[in-house]
């Protein structure tokens, strides 16, 4: 049996593993589809992670302290790559009552041929309805951050909404904003194929930030009013500056990106003060949620899963390219690390 790991910074490779026995509270999944995470996981893969937060540490990711008293760091040679898996249950422990052999499920997990998970107290182990698309299922994680960004932006019917950064989170945010009744939805991304996908799934207009003044174009498109809400997923300093220019007076910038430190040049002067923007730092994993106790991380997860499984959201175009498991080591390095502009979210088939 093989799994995909990072053997050293920026190098992915397969290693063999031996299957262990399934414990009474566990289920074994034969993986059929998988997908990595194109954000924080890639920072880890490159060896650039300054610290590990408990919220980002799934039980399948292996960490250890570099030295006594230091923050934990990644152990290359053990660090498993991957974010979501879909597959069929092939074995269950004696205490498992809610899942049966033969059921198709989705869960967080690494890219490997079989995954063993807790199946007794694990609300993130999700049953796949018949006919549900695996591409939607592996977008379960980015959908949560997209939903939080849209909710924190307070998107309402008739609003003018801008989504900056059209990766998986931004693409799903486009769909959610349009389906929430936004009058104008604008996508912003320098990559033409991402803009094309956004236009197919709810965006009314898309701008290339490298070829125009996005803030000015947003004001022009909205008859000088500006955007009621801007959902920023790119983490780019220039994108935030453009958002401060394009936001309507008193509008909300929902900042979803988990960004690196900004360089000099970000200006919170004239445009920020004149537009009186509200900046909300949005993150699905933060508890308590801003709408607590009505909304929690678990409710966001449940809602996203429902919308993905009933077809309200369509993520088929987001999963590209789709590569066979045997080629996923080279594909990971090429599409996820070296040329992320060629992929929104890579899919992997094992069957």
Secondary structure, DSSP 8 states (H G I E B T S, - for coil): -EEEEEEETTEEEEEE-------TTEEEEEEEEEE--SSHHHHHHTT--S---GGG--TT--EEESSTTS-EEE-TTTEE--SEEEEEEEEE-TT--S--TT-EEEEE--SBSEEEEE-SS-TT-EE--TT--HHHHTTHHHHHHHHHHHHHTT--TT-EEEEE--SHHHHHHHHHHHHTT-SEEEEE-S-HHHHHHHHHTT-SEEE-TTTS-HHHHHHHHTTT--EEEEEE-S--HHHHHHHHHHEEEEEEEEE--------TT---SHHHHHHT-EEEE--TT-SS-TTTTT--HHHHHHHHHHHHHTTSS--TTTEEEEEEGGGHHHHIIIIIII-GGG-SEEEEE--
